[in-house]
Amino acid sequence: MSLVKEEISDVKTYPELTSHKPKIIYGLIKRIGDILASSIGLIILMPLFLIVALIMKCSEPTAPIFFSHTRNGKKGKKFKMYKFRTMCQDAESILMKDTALFEKFKANGYKLETHEDPRVTKVGAFLRKTSIDELPQLINVCLGQMSLVGPRPIPDREILEYGSDKQKFLSVKPGITGWWQVSGRSNICYPERCDFELHYVDKNSLGFDILILFKTIGIVLKRHGAH
């Protein structure tokens, strides 16, 4: 009888052993889904990748096809996020030289409308409008740096927007799509954007991820907020 009491006492002393189980199972299912979806997606989309690469090389023979940028992953771990290049090669210098444009860029949540952004190429404008430029991020998902669903991975300069919630934001793996994207994407700027991203961190679950994925399909088809 005393042994039974001791066992019950042990369980009560260590409630975290059972409370973390749902999150562990959710994380495992999500990772398996990410691997399967990204692998299959990359295989199916390979012809499209080749077509985009050919068009880009025809328009700018010496320019790279892909663009990579350092972003913050889970727990602040840095990684290179891949996209099809949509800007000219000297994009950063163009932005920094124009003080007024850079200030507008910051005030608009680190975004500019495609039609007013001198850095965006003609091919790049189409890739952005159709969200095709985001597809190479399936490589990041396959490598485990990103997930299909999660907060948008951001550079260091945007991390400051989260203030004391920085660690909370970085507590989950970033995603290709997320609650911010399906709620307005580029139409929602900081500080409101933080509320949407942090809401996902609070609520993240398998059901919420599936809801976001279905909403993403509609957003992409409507080309809502894509610039």
C-alpha positions as CSV (number, residue, x, y, z in Angstrom):
1,M,0.0,0.0,0.0
2,S,2.9,2.4,0.8
3,L,4.5,1.6,-2.5
4,V,1.3,2.6,-4.4
5,K,1.2,5.9,-2.4
6,E,4.8,6.6,-3.3
7,E,4.1,6.1,-7.0
8,I,1.1,8.4,-6.9
9,S,3.2,11.0,-5.1
10,D,5.9,10.8,-7.7
11,V,3.4,11.5,-10.5
12,K,2.1,14.5,-8.7
13,T,5.6,15.8,-8.1
14,Y,6.5,15.8,-11.8
15,P,3.4,17.0,-13.7
16,E,5.6,18.3,-16.5
17,L,6.2,14.7,-17.6
18,T,2.6,14.4,-18.8
19,S,1.9,18.0,-19.7
20,H,4.5,18.2,-22.4
21,K,3.3,15.0,-24.2
22,P,0.7,16.8,-26.4
23,K,3.3,19.3,-27.6
24,I,5.9,16.6,-28.3
25,I,3.3,14.6,-30.3
26,Y,2.3,17.8,-32.2
27,G,5.9,18.7,-32.9
28,L,6.6,15.1,-34.2
29,I,3.5,15.1,-36.5
30,K,4.3,18.6,-37.8
31,R,7.9,17.6,-38.6
32,I,6.9,14.5,-40.4
33,G,4.3,16.5,-42.4
34,D,6.9,19.1,-43.2
35,I,9.3,16.5,-44.5
36,L,6.7,14.8,-46.7
37,A,5.1,17.9,-48.0
38,S,8.4,19.7,-48.8
39,S,9.9,16.7,-50.5
40,I,6.9,15.9,-52.6
41,G,6.5,19.6,-53.4
42,L,10.0,20.0,-54.6
43,I,9.7,17.0,-56.9
44,I,6.4,18.1,-58.4
45,L,7.5,21.8,-58.7
46,M,10.8,21.0,-60.4
47,P,9.5,21.7,-63.9
48,L,8.2,25.1,-62.7
49,F,11.6,25.8,-61.1
50,L,13.4,25.1,-64.4
51,I,11.0,27.3,-66.3
52,V,11.5,30.2,-63.9
53,A,15.3,29.7,-64.0
54,L,15.2,29.8,-67.8
55,I,13.2,33.0,-67.9
56,M,15.4,34.7,-65.4
57,K,18.6,33.7,-67.2
58,C,17.1,35.0,-70.5
59,S,16.3,38.4,-68.9
60,E,19.5,38.7,-66.8
61,P,22.1,36.2,-68.0
62,T,24.8,37.1,-65.4
63,A,22.5,37.5,-62.4
64,P,21.8,34.7,-59.8
65,I,18.5,32.8,-59.9
66,F,18.2,32.4,-56.2
67,F,18.4,35.0,-53.4
68,S,19.3,34.1,-49.9
69,H,19.1,36.3,-46.8
70,T,20.0,35.6,-43.2
71,R,16.9,35.3,-41.0
72,N,16.3,34.3,-37.3
73,G,15.0,30.8,-36.8
74,K,13.8,29.0,-33.7
75,K,15.6,30.2,-30.5
76,G,17.3,32.9,-32.6
77,K,19.4,30.4,-34.6
78,K,20.5,32.1,-37.9
79,F,19.9,30.5,-41.3
80,K,19.8,31.4,-45.0
81,M,16.3,31.7,-46.3
82,Y,15.9,31.0,-50.0
83,K,13.7,32.7,-52.5
84,F,13.7,33.3,-56.3
85,R,15.5,36.6,-56.8
86,T,13.0,39.4,-57.5
87,M,15.3,42.4,-57.2
88,C,18.2,43.8,-59.0
89,Q,21.7,42.8,-57.8
90,D,22.5,46.1,-56.1
91,A,19.1,46.3,-54.4
92,E,20.4,47.2,-50.9
93,S,22.6,50.1,-52.1
94,I,19.6,51.5,-54.1
95,L,17.4,51.4,-51.0
96,M,20.0,52.9,-48.6
97,K,21.0,55.7,-51.0
98,D,17.4,57.0,-51.1
99,T,16.8,58.3,-47.6
100,A,13.2,59.2,-48.1
101,L,12.5,55.8,-49.7
102,F,14.2,54.0,-46.8
103,E,12.2,55.8,-44.2
104,K,9.0,54.9,-46.1
105,F,10.2,51.3,-46.2
106,K,10.6,51.2,-42.4
107,A,7.4,53.1,-41.7
108,N,5.5,50.6,-44.0
109,G,6.6,47.6,-42.0
110,Y,9.8,47.0,-44.0
111,K,7.8,46.7,-47.2
112,L,7.2,48.8,-50.4
113,E,4.5,48.4,-53.0
114,T,5.9,46.6,-56.0
115,H,5.0,49.4,-58.4
116,E,7.0,52.0,-56.3
117,D,10.0,49.8,-55.5
118,P,12.9,50.5,-57.9
119,R,14.7,47.4,-56.7
120,V,12.1,45.0,-58.2
121,T,12.7,43.6,-61.7
122,K,9.9,43.0,-64.2
123,V,10.1,39.2,-63.8
124,G,10.4,39.7,-60.0
125,A,7.1,41.6,-59.9
126,F,5.3,38.7,-61.5
127,L,7.0,36.2,-59.2
128,R,5.9,38.2,-56.2
129,K,2.3,38.7,-57.4
130,T,1.9,35.0,-57.8
131,S,3.9,34.1,-54.7
132,I,6.1,31.8,-56.8
133,D,9.2,33.6,-55.4
134,E,8.5,31.9,-52.0
135,L,8.6,28.3,-53.3
136,P,12.3,27.7,-52.8
137,Q,11.6,28.0,-49.1
138,L,10.5,24.4,-49.3
139,I,14.3,23.7,-49.2
140,N,14.4,25.4,-45.8
141,V,11.5,23.3,-44.7
142,C,13.1,20.1,-45.8
143,L,16.3,21.1,-44.0
144,G,14.4,21.7,-40.8
145,Q,15.1,25.4,-40.6
146,M,11.5,26.3,-41.3
147,S,8.0,24.8,-41.2
148,L,5.1,25.0,-43.6
149,V,3.2,27.0,-41.0
150,G,4.7,29.5,-38.4
151,P,5.6,33.1,-37.9
152,R,7.4,34.7,-40.8
153,P,11.2,34.5,-40.4
154,I,12.6,38.0,-40.0
155,P,16.1,39.7,-40.0
156,D,17.7,41.2,-36.9
157,R,16.4,44.7,-37.7
158,E,12.8,43.6,-37.4
159,I,13.3,41.6,-34.2
160,L,13.4,44.9,-32.3
161,E,9.7,45.3,-33.1
162,Y,8.9,42.5,-30.7
163,G,10.5,44.2,-27.6
164,S,10.0,42.1,-24.5
165,D,8.1,39.4,-26.6
166,K,11.2,38.6,-28.6
167,Q,11.9,35.3,-26.9
168,K,8.3,34.3,-27.2
169,F,8.3,35.0,-30.9
170,L,11.5,33.0,-31.4
171,S,10.2,30.0,-29.3
172,V,8.6,28.3,-32.4
173,K,10.0,27.5,-35.8
174,P,9.2,30.1,-38.5
175,G,7.0,29.2,-41.5
176,I,6.4,29.8,-45.2
177,T,2.9,30.8,-44.3
178,G,1.2,31.8,-41.0
179,W,-1.6,33.7,-39.3
180,W,-0.2,37.1,-40.3
181,Q,-0.1,36.1,-44.0
182,V,-3.6,34.8,-44.1
183,S,-4.9,37.8,-42.1
184,G,-3.7,40.5,-44.4
185,R,0.0,39.8,-45.2
186,S,1.7,43.0,-46.4
187,N,-1.4,45.0,-45.7
188,I,-0.8,44.6,-42.0
189,C,2.3,46.4,-40.7
190,Y,4.1,46.7,-37.4
191,P,3.1,46.9,-34.5
192,E,-0.2,45.2,-35.4
193,R,1.8,42.5,-37.2
194,C,3.3,41.4,-33.9
195,D,-0.1,40.7,-32.4
196,F,-0.9,38.3,-35.3
197,E,2.4,36.5,-35.1
198,L,2.3,36.2,-31.3
199,H,-1.3,35.0,-31.5
200,Y,-0.1,32.0,-33.5
201,V,2.6,31.3,-30.9
202,D,-0.1,31.2,-28.2
203,K,-2.5,29.1,-30.2
204,N,-0.3,26.9,-32.4
205,S,-1.8,23.4,-32.8
206,L,-2.4,20.9,-35.6
207,G,-5.9,22.1,-36.2
208,F,-4.8,25.8,-36.4
209,D,-2.0,24.9,-38.8
210,I,-4.5,23.1,-41.1
211,L,-6.8,26.1,-41.0
212,I,-4.0,28.4,-42.0
213,L,-2.9,26.1,-44.9
214,F,-6.4,26.1,-46.3
215,K,-6.7,29.9,-45.9
216,T,-3.3,30.2,-47.6
217,I,-4.6,28.5,-50.8
218,G,-7.4,31.1,-51.1
219,I,-5.0,34.0,-50.4
220,V,-2.6,32.9,-53.1
221,L,-5.3,32.4,-55.6
222,K,-6.8,35.8,-54.9
223,R,-3.2,37.3,-54.8
224,H,-4.3,39.2,-51.7
225,G,-1.6,41.3,-50.0
226,A,1.2,39.9,-52.3
227,H,3.8,42.5,-52.9
